[in-house]
Each structure stands twice: as C-alpha cells, then as structure tokens.
Amino acid sequence: MGQHPTVPDGAVAVCLAVLALLVLKAEPATENLREPLRDPDALAVALTLAYTLPLVLRRRHPLALLPLVVPAVLASVLGYPPSTAVLSGLLLVYTAALQCPRRQSFGAFGVVVVAYLVATAFDAYDDAWAGTVAGGAMFFGAWAFGRAIRYRRAYTAELEARAQRLEAEREAAVRATLSEERARIAREMHDVVAHSISVMTVQASAARRMADRDIVRSKEAMAAVEDTGRAALMEMRRILGVLRDVERPDDALAPQPGTCDLPDLVGKVREAGLGVELQVEGGPRPLPAGVELAVYRIVQEALTNTLKHAGPAQAQVRLCYRPAAVEVEVRDSGRGAAVFPGASGGAALRPGHGLVGMRERVSLYGGSLQAGPGSGGGYVVNARIPVEQVRA
C-alpha cells in the first residue's frame, strides 16, 4: 500500500515553515534599500505560517490553495523582510501543473505570477526588477516541469494499460487455441471411438449368433473384437497424450494414421462383415501429414456410418491422386440414403460430430466435401483437398 500523500506533503510544509521563520529572524541585507524594513513581529510570523503550513494539502486541493498568495503579498506590502514566499509559490505552481488540466494549471501559474509582480512592486530594494525577471523565469520553469512530469506519467499509464490489454488479448488467444485443441481432440476421440465400437459391436453380435453353431468362427470374431479394442486403446492413448503434464511414453508420440493405413482399415471393416473394395488411382505420393490424417479420418468415418446405418451393403473406397489435389470417395449400396441428413423420406438424423468433423478437416485445407444420397441408391461421401495450396 502506498504512502498517503499528506505525510510527505506535511513534512515539506513544516520544513518550509521552519525555513521561512529562520530567514525571517535572520539579519536582512541593507544594501540598495529604498526604505527601512519592518521588524518581524507576531503578524509577520502569522503571515509566514499562513503561506507555508497549508501546503500540506497541495496535492489534494492545489487550486484551493491559491489564496495563499494573499498573505505572501501582504507581507511584502507591509515591509517585512523577504522570506521564502517564492519557494511556496514555486511549489504551488509545480503542483497545479502536475495535478490539474492544462487550462487550470496555467490559470494557477498566472495568479501566482501576478501576485509575485505585485509583491515586487512594493519591494524595498532598488534592484527589484532584476529579481522580477529571474523570478518569472523560475515560475515558468516550475510550471513547465510539472506539465512534463504529468505528460510522462500519462504516457507511462497508457503504456501499462496497453500492456495489460495485450496480455488480456494474449490470454484470450491462448484460451481460443486451447478450445480449438479440445475440439480437435474431441473429433479425434469421436472418430476412434465411433469406428472401433461399431466394428466391435458387429463382431460381438456375429460371435453371439455363431456361438452355438460354429465355435471356431465365434472365437475368431471375439479375437477380432479384442484386437479392435486394443488398437482403439492405443490410438486413444496417443490422442490424449498431449494432455499429459508428465513426460509421455514413446507410443504417445507415434505417427498419426494416413493413406498407407487405409488397407488395414478396410481389412478391419471387412472382418466386421461389410464388403469393402479399396481402389487407388493415380501415382501415390507423399502428402502433408495433416492431409494424410484427414483422408484417413474421412474414410474411417464414412465406413463407420455405413456399418451403423446402411444395413446389408457393399462399400467402395476410391482414392485418387490428382496433380493439384487428392480426392477420396466412399460409396455404399445400402439404405443409408434413407436415414442420413438431407435424404428424401425416412427419419432425418441431425448432423453429428462425424459429418461436422469431416467438413472441418476438409475446409481447413481449402477443400470441399459433398455427402448425400447416391444417384443409384446408397450414400456417397466425396472430398477434394488441394495439395499444392497446403505445400505453398
């Protein structure tokens, strides 16, 4: 907590008062006197204390202290020896310039200067005019110094406020980045969980139906459920590894899936009971890691939706490498067109994380995505991602 201004101002006022009384009691110089000086008395002491002690309030009420010039002028008019009234005037002008707006501070400067001119007009010394010029320059210097300090403090306060605004904007940007990262992780988790659970559900259902008739195939189906679950757990660990505060194991830093993993994905979907054909057109070439992941997730989400909604069906995945883009199409022959959003007839489903996630992945790279009923039935997901734009 800062010190109250009255404490240092009170100390300054008391020091000025003591100094003024000491100067008042000292033997004044008698050279160049036009008339003898009046001996200090109780009135001189009272006038001296009147223009010094009230300065304890100079920072709280600077303009209200302007009447202090009256006892200072009166002491000069009455012919008392010169004291420290000039110091009190300088301090008052400086404080007004520091604390008050420009017009008010300049008004205070004018009042003090006029009072100083009146006092020097009644000065008992012959060289009063030489002192008048020097005194006027000192008062202007005190006013200019006070204004400079005021501008400096205002500039510093503006810099601090700007720094606070920048810090607040930085924190807001960090929060927005964290929110985007959470949304990305949520999409990744949705893709992993939805696909894996769909495959596991189909395999478990097949194992249950074959448990009494074909124990060997039933065990194979359950083994596939186990493998799918284990793979899903490993991928979830990689995704959630970025949230750990401690050092992550090496498997948390493993590469994200890409186009080279599509055959494994198609194989797992076949094991779940959906006939899938993978077709690659054009010359395969390395793609940016983000595009690789986007293509994989689009195929994964589309096949998962086919498993969940298409019923008995066949699916075809076509990956085409163009000179300036990569295209991926997932087409099925099931009844998904009747239950997906935008289909005519049937119960339209609300767009979930899957379709939204696919659109966001494609739009991130300036691509386009169409999803809807196929012309010959079934459902079609078609995405095109520019590659040259990503590399630029």
N, C-alpha and C positions, 0 to 999 in steps of 0.2 A: 504494500500500500504506500503511495507517495506521500510526501510530507505536505501538510496543509500550508497553502501559500501565506497565511497570516503569520506563521512562525518566522520565516526568513524576512518577510516584509517588516515585521515588528522589530527584528534585530537591526535592519537597515535604518528604520525610523529613529530608533533610540540612539544609534551611533551618530546620525546626522544631528539630532538634538544636542547631544553632548558636545560634538564638534562645534556646533553653532554657538553654544554658550561659552565654550573656551575662547573662540575667536572674539566673541562679544566682550569678554572680560580682558582680553589682551590689549596692550597699548597700541592704538592705531597709528599709522604713519601720518605725519603732519605736513609733508611736502605737498605743494600745489593745492592747498586748501583755500577755498574761496571764503569760507566762514567756519567758525569753530564747531566741532561735533558735540552732540549732546551726550552727557554721561549716561551710561547704561543704568537703568532702574528696573523696577518691577514690571512696568509696561513693556520695556524692551524684552525682558525675559518672556513675558506672556506672548508677545508678538512672535518671538523666535520659536517658542513651543507650538504656536498655532500653525506655522507653515512647515513644521517638521514632523511632529508626532502623528498627525492624521495620515501621513504617508503609509501607515500600517495597512490601510485599506486601498492602496493604489491599484492592485491587480483586480480587486473585487469591484470597485467603483471608481475607475480612473477619471471619468468625466465629472462625477460629482465632487471631485477634489479641486476643480478649477478655481473655486473661490479662495483657495489658499494663496492666490496671488495678491489678494487684498491686504492681509497683514504684512506681506513682504514689501509691497509698495508703500504702505503706511509707515513702516519702519524707516524707509528711505526719506519719505516726505518729512517726517518728524526730526530727521537729522541724526539718527543713531549711527554708531559706527557700522561700516559694512560687515555683513556676516556671511552665512552660507546659503542665502536665499537662491543664488544662481544654481547651486547644486540641487536644491529641491526642485527648481523649475526644470532643470535638465532631466531629472529622474521622472518627473511628471510627464514631460513631452515624450520621452522614450516609452513609458508605459502606455500612454494613449496610442502611440503609433503601433505598438506591439499588439494591443488588445482590441482596438476599435477599428471599424471600417475606415477607408481612406478619407472620406469627407469629414467624418467626425474627428479623426486624428489630426487632420490638417487644421480644423477649426480650433482644436485644443492648442496646437502649435501657434496659431495666430493670437489667441488670447494671452498666452504666456509671453510672446514677443512684445505685444502691445504693453503689457504690464511692465516688462523689462525696460522698454523705451520711456515709459512714464517715470519709472524709478530713477533711471539715469538722468532724466531732465532735472530732477531735484538733487542729484548727486552733489556733494560738497567739494568734489575735486575738479580741477580745471581740465584734466585730460579725460573727461568722461566720454567724449565722442570716440576716442581711440578704443576705449574699452567696449563701447557700444557695438562697434563693428565686429570685434573679436567675439563678444557675447552672442550676437546674432548668428555668426558662423557656427558657434558651438551648439546653439539650439537647433539649427537646421541639421547639423551633423547627427545630433541625438535623434531627431525625427527620422532622418533617412536610415540610420542604423536600426531603429525599431521596425521600420517598414521592411527592411531587408531580412531581418530575423523572422518577421511574420510570414513573408513570402517563402522563406526557406522551410519553415515549419509546415506551411500548407503544401508545399511540393513534396516534402517527406511523407506527410499524411496521405497524399494521393498515391505515392509510390507504394506505401504499405497497403492501402486499400486495393490497389491494382494487384499487388502480390497475393492478397487474400482472395481476390476474385479468380486469379489464375489458379491458385491452389484449389479453390472450390470447383472450377471447371475441370482441373486435372482429376480430382476425386470423382466428379460426375462421369468423366470419360472412363476412368477405371471401373466404376460401377457398371457402366454400359457394356464395357468389354467383358466383365465377369458375367453379366446377364446373357450376352451373346454366347459365351463359352458354355454356360449352363444349358442354354437352349440347344447348342450343338451336341453336347453330351447327352441331353435328353433324346435327341433324334437318333444318335448312335445307339443308345440303350434300347430305344423302341425297335430299331431295325434288328438288332441282335436278338432281343427277347422275343419279338413277334415271330420272326422267322424260325428260331430254334424251337419255340414252344409249339408252333404249328406243325413242324416236322415231327417233334416228339409225340404230339397228340395223335397224329395219323399213324405213326409206327406203333404206339401203345395200343391203339384201337385194333390194328391188324393183328398184333400179338395176342390180344384178348380173344379175338374171333378164332384164331388158329390154335389156341392153347390145347383144345381137346382133340383136334383133327391131325395137326402136324406140329409136334413138339419141337422139331428141328428148326423149322421156319419161324416158329414163335420165338425161340431163343435168339435167332438171328435178328428178328425185329427188335427185341429188347436190347440186344447188343448195340444196334443202331441208335436206339434211344439213349443208351449210356454214352456212346461216342458223341452224339449231338449235344448232349448236356455238358459233357466235359469240354468240348470245343467252345460252347457258349460261355461257360465259366471263364475259360482262358481269355476270350475276347473281351468279356466284361471287365476282367482284371486290367487289361491293357487300357481300356477306355477310362476306367475310374482311377488309374494310376496317376493321372495328372492332378488329382485332388489330394494326393497324399502329401503330408508335410515332411515325412521322413524320406530317406533315400529309397528309390523304387528298385525292385529287382530287375534283372535284365529282360525278363519276358514282358514287363510293362512297357519296355521301350521297343518292342518288336515292331517291324513294319506293318502298316495297315494293309488290308487286303486290296487287291487290284484286279486288273483284267486277267492276269495269269492264274488267278484263283477261281475264275469262272468255271472251268471244268470240274473242280472239286465241288463247287456249289451245286452245279447241275447234277452231279452224281448223288449228292445227298438228297436232293429233291426227288430224283428217280427212286431212291431207296424208300422214300416216303409214299410212293405209289403214283406219282404224277409223271407221265411220259413227257420228257423234255428233250428237245433237239437243239444243240448249240451250233450255230453257223457263223463263221468268221469270213468277212470279205475284205479285200484289200491287203496290203502288206502290213502286218503288225509292226508297230514301232513303239519305242518308249514314250510314255505320256507323263505330264506333270503328276506328282503324287496325288494332288487334290482331285484331278480329273480321274485318275485310276480309281480312287476311293469312291467318287461319285458314280461312276459307271457300275462298279460292283454293287453299291447300295441300291441303285435303281433296279438292277436285275433281281437282287435279293428281295426287295420289297414287292416287286411285281409278281414274282413266283410265289411269295408268301400269300399275297392276296388271291392268287389263283388257287392255291391249296385250300384257303379258307372259304372262298365264295363260289368257285367255278363248278364244284362237284366233279363227277367223272368227266375228264377232259384231257386234251393233249396241249402241250405248250411248245412254242418255238422261240428261241433267243437268237437274235441276229445282231452281230457286232460288225460294224462297217467302218473301216479307216478311210476317210476322205483326205485330200491334200491339205485342207484347212480346217478340218473338223473331224470329230468322231461321233458316229451315230449308233444308237442302241435301240433295238425294238424287241419288245416282249409281247407275243400274241398267243392267246389261248382260244380254245374252241368250246369252252364251257358256257355256263349260264350266268357268268359274272356280269354280262351286259345288263341283266335284268335287275341287279341289285346294287350296282355301282352308281355313284352320283352322276346325274345327267342322263341316265338311261330312261327310255320311254317305257312306262309301265313298271310294275313292281315297286318294291319299297326302296326308295332312295336313301342311301346311307349318308350321314354327314361326313364331310371330309375330315379324316383323322390326321394323326401325326405323319403317317406314311406318305400320303399324297402331298401334304404340305412340305414335308422334308425333301421329297424328290424335286418339287418345284424350286425350293430354296437352293438346293445343291446346283441345279442347272443354271438358275438365274445368277448365282454367284460368279459364274464364268461367262456370263453374257449369252447363254444358250437359250433354248426353247424346249418346252415339253408339252405334248398332247396326250391326253388319256381319255378314252371313251370307248363306246361300243364299236366293234369292227364291222366293216361293210358286209362280211359274210357270217356275222354272228360272233359270239365270244367278246373278248375285251382286248384292247390294244393300248400299250404304253410305248410312246415313241419320244426319244430325247435326242437332241442335237447339241453338242458342246463345241464351240470354236476352239481350236487348239492353238492357232497362230496368235490369237489375242492373249492367251494365257502366257505364252512364251515371251511376248514382247516386253 
